[in-house]
Every structure is written in structure tokens, then in C-alpha cells.
Amino acid sequence: MATGKEQVSRALQRFDELGGTLPDAELAVDFGSGVGRLSQALGDHFRNVVGIDISPTMLAVAGRLNRHGDRVSYKLNESPRLEIIDSRSATLVFSHITLQHLAPEIAASYLDEFLRVVKPGGAVIFQIPSHFSDRYLPADRDDLAVSSEHRRAAIEIRADPGPLFGGGSAVLQVAVTNASEQTWTQSAVHPLLVGNHWLDGNGIVQWDDGRSRLPGRLAPGETAQIALTVTAPSEPGHYRLQVGVVQEGVSWFDATPRLDGGNRDLPVKSEIPVTVAPSASDHGTVDNSGYFASESGGHFEDLISDEIFSPPQFEMNAIPRSDVEALLAKGRATLLGVDEWVDEWHSFTYYVQAEG
Ligand SMILES: C[S@@+](CC[C@H](N)C(=O)[O-])C[C@H]1O[C@@H](n2cnc3c(N)ncnc32)[C@H](O)[C@@H]1O
């Protein structure tokens, strides 16, 4: 909550520095409000705040942490549009670390909605990643997909995870060798990752589970050691865990059975058997996540299911800055400025003034 206060104050101050103005202090909309970290802070600046979230549990926790009474309310979003907010009603629409978890076309449609619900002369301040950081992208990359004849990886699963509980997680050490004749480079458009699937005697049980990024560049014959977090199926049984290389938005690579390189004879194991034991909750013994064990968890116990499962990994999505700017240019809005922050991604916060 303290970080939310600081973040909201800084964003409003930045909007002001960029020459932005607000017509009043009536209504702020916080899109993807989570537990209300930013909605509560917005309540210090606006008469009314509506926090919108897709998760009923988040909304329930946010309701309990509300310090502003009726002035701050939370609403469930069940649609790819924001019908729950009237057109031209919000003084400010705010969104942070939310659009990045949505498919880009859905995030783009919400951006259109932000411009619909903001009132004339109001403001829209939102953050969304644009592209990968250079640290993960060699400067001389060509951003093309790896061609099909070079989609050959030799994969060795170096640590057997041993038996896993249903829904439990383990970290595998995976050695990925470029078994093609061409250097693979990370692309801003199509990231290269190592990932896994689960199969049983009848075929695929779960397609797509863990994902970890390969380094920026991997030359022919070069090997990268990657930590891959895998999550077992919930049903106990005997499974095969299959690991592969995938280029996001293009295809999975073929894993080669063996690397043919003179006297090099790399042991290749891209699939291992894994026994999944009945889930920890059936025994009531193992806390396999630590996820619900935090101190604050105690206040929200009644909102949390008894069933223990590992939370799915959030996917990360981006919209290139040029596309966001083109989208804003179509709306009745002026982009006053952008702030950039860089970690694995280049991410931008956009400060937008709606036309009066
Ligand atoms: C990482 S949290 C950020 C919470 C808050 N903005 C903050 O900075 O503290 C992202 C939130 O977005 C919510 N979310 C995801 N998809 C959504 C959607 N389509 N509509 C509304 N909320 C969504 C999630 O449930 C989650 O609470």
C-alpha cells in the first residue's frame, strides 16, 4: 500500500510536469486493481475510485483492505470491453502492470475503451511493455524467425526431479545445445525459450507448462544451461515430461536424438519419466508452495480454497511503442510524454490528455 501511494503521487506529479491538467477530481478508474494497492492511493486524490479486476478473490481482498468506505468501490470485469464504466465519465483512467498479462489484441481493445470512458479534458495513464531489453537481444540480430532447417536442438535434462506431488513444482536443469549450422539469436518479435509438456501412455496431458528464456545468442554446437520450473499434473500417475525449444509465435523446434560432432557424443535426453504422487493436500502434510503461508494470508483464509495448487506462470505480452502511439493518435487524445523502465523488457508509462 505504501508503494502504491508513492507511485500514484509520482505519476500525478509527472503528468503535471508534462503540462497535463485535470478538469476535476471526481472519478478515477483503476484497471486491474488487484488488492487495491493503487485504488487506495487514488482515493487520497479523487472523490470516487472504481477498481476493476477480473479476479473475484482479488476484489474480495481489496474490499477488506479498503480504507475509504463507499468512495472506493471494486467491480468485477467479465468482458473484453469496459461496459461497467460509462462513456466520458472518468477524470482519470490508470493502469499499471496489468495490460502486460493480456493478449496484445485484447490489451489494445482495452486501450480503446480507456479513451471511450475518459471524460473530455481528463487523463489516461497506463503502462505496457514494448519490446525486449537489449541485454537479451544482440544488437546485430535480424528479428527473423529461425528458419526451419535450423530448428534443431539437442536437449539434456540434467537433474531428475524425483517424484512430484500432483500440482507440485520442481526446477529442472536443462542443457540446450544448438544442433544446427546457424547461430540462434533472440528476436524482439519471436523470443526463443525452452519449455515443457506432459504426456502419458495415451498422449498429451498438458501441452505448454514451464517456459525459460534462452540466452541472446547461441552459436552452433554451443550449450546453454537453463533452469526450467515445471509443474506436475494434478492427477497422480506415471508421466513423461518432454522438454523442447520453442520460438514464440513460430513453432516448436525438433529435438535431435543425438549430436553428430566428430568425437563429441552428447548424451541427449529430452524426455524423462516422472511419477506424480497424490497431491500434498490429500495428505495434509506438505506446504508445496509457501504461497499461502505468508503472514497476511491469515486474514484472507476464508477466501482461499483448501485445494493446494501452484499458481500458473503469468504470461508477458508487449505492444510496440509505435503501435501504442498509432492507436492513441486515432483517439481523441494527446500523448504528453512517456517514461521508460527497463528490466527484461523495455516498458513505457504513457501520459495521455484527452481532448477537451
Ligand atoms: C499484477 S496485478 C497488478 C495490480 C495493481 N495494478 C497493482 O499495481 O498493484 C494485475 C491484476 O490485473 C488483473 N487482471 C488481469 N486481467 C484482467 C482483465 N481483463 N480485466 C481486469 N483485471 C485484470 C489480475 O487479476 C491482477 O489482479
The ligand as an ORCA input file, in Angstrom:
! r2SCAN-3c Opt
* xyz 0 1
  C      -0.016     -7.693    -11.285
  S      -1.616     -7.286    -10.752
  C      -1.474     -5.534    -10.593
  C      -2.410     -4.941     -9.575
  C      -2.317     -3.439     -9.425
  N      -2.491     -2.742    -10.693
  C      -1.009     -3.033     -8.783
  O      -0.158     -2.436     -9.472
  O      -0.846     -3.304     -7.599
  C      -2.581     -7.479    -12.228
  C      -4.062     -7.551    -11.961
  O      -4.764     -7.486    -13.197
  C      -5.910     -8.320    -13.102
  N      -6.411     -8.594    -14.457
  C      -5.929     -9.460    -15.373
  N      -6.676     -9.445    -16.470
  C      -7.659     -8.521    -16.275
  C      -8.747     -8.041    -17.054
  N      -9.001     -8.490    -18.293
  N      -9.565     -7.109    -16.520
  C      -9.334     -6.636    -15.267
  N      -8.312     -7.063    -14.495
  C      -7.485     -7.988    -14.983
  C      -5.401     -9.510    -12.310
  O      -6.460    -10.252    -11.732
  C      -4.490     -8.839    -11.261
  O      -5.190     -8.529    -10.103
*
